[in-house]
Amino acid sequence: MKTIFLVDDSATILLSISNILGKAGYATEKAGSGEEALKKFQAGVKVDLLITDLNMPGINGIELIREVRKLPAYKFIPILFLTTESQQSRKMEAKAAGASGWIVKPATADELLNTIKLVLR
């Protein structure tokens, strides 16, 4: 079973996406902030994919991606950027930080699962 790490400061989004992923057969690890997620990565959490929000207090999604990419064990892990922003400049910034792709909120369950399947191949 693949494990997906979800990072979002919205408890509602975390619960909603976690439920969708659980029904699709994925295990989930969750964090409500970039700082909490980074601590789990530094402690060696075992995951197959990271999905992070952009706008969070403290460490935002782009900063989190940069920090995770610095850790040798996670240099090549797929990372999806989940955001309400659709600006090309933000997408390019996320890609430069090491994001594998992005999902624009609100995404349907099918959009989410199809994107995850693509990056987990």
N, C-alpha and C positions, 0 to 999 in steps of 0.2 A: 504494500500500500504506500502510495506517495504521500508525503507530508508537505503541506503548504503553510508558510508563515505569513500571517496577515497582520499588517500594522496600520492602524487608523485610530484617530483620537475620538471617533464617534462609536460609542458602544453599540448603537443600532446597526451601523454598517458592519461592524465586526460580527455581530450575531447573525445578521442577514446573510452575509457571504459565507460564514462558517456553516450555516444550515444548508445552503446551496451545495457547498463542497462536500459536506457530510453525506448528503443524499446521493451525490455522484460517486461516492466511494473513496474520497480523500480524507486523510487525517489533517487536523489543523493545529497550529501553534498560533497564539495571538499575543499582541502587545498593543497597549493603548497609547504609546508614545514612541518616538524615535529613540529616546534614551533607554527605555525599557527593552526595546528590540535589540539595540546595540549591545547591551549587557548580556542578553541571551546568546547573541552571536559570539561575543568574546568568550563566553563560557562553553562554546562548542556545540550549540544546539544542532541537531541533525535534521535538515530539511532539504526538500528537492526543488523548492521554488519560493521566492519572496515576492509578495504583493504589498506595495506600500502606497499610502496616500501621499499627496504632495504637501498640502497645507496642514501642518500640525504645530502646536506650540513647541518651543525648544528646537530640537533637531528636526528639520523638515525632511521630506522624502528624498530630495536630491542630496542633501548632506548625509542622510542615512546610507544611500546607495554608495556614495564615495567612501564612507567609512567601512562598509561591509566589503567592498572591493579591495580594500587594503589588507584584509585578513586572508592569508594564504589558502585556507580551507574553502573560502567562498569566492575566489577569483573568477570562477567560471559558472557559478550557480545562475540559473535564469532569474531575472528580476523584472517584474511587471510594475509599472507605474500606474496607479489608479488615481484619477484626478477629475475634477469638474472643469478644469481649464482645458481648452482645446487649441490654445495658441501654439503655433509652430515653434516659436522661440523657446517655450517651456519644454516642448517635446525634444528639441535639439539639445537643450541643457541637460535633460534627463539621460539622453542617449550618450552624451559626452561623459556623464558621470558613471555610466556603465549599465544603464537600463537596457533590457533586451526588447522591450516593447511597452505599450501602454494601453489602458482601457479608460475610455471617457465615461464618467458617471453622469447620469444613471445608466448602468449597463443591464441588459436583460440577463437572466440566468444562462441562456444559450450563448450570448456573446461572450460572457465570462468563461464558460466552460470550453467553448471552441478556441478561444485565445490561449487558455491554459494547455489544452491538448497540443496546440501548435508548438509552444515553447518547451513542453516536456518530452518531445519526441526524442 
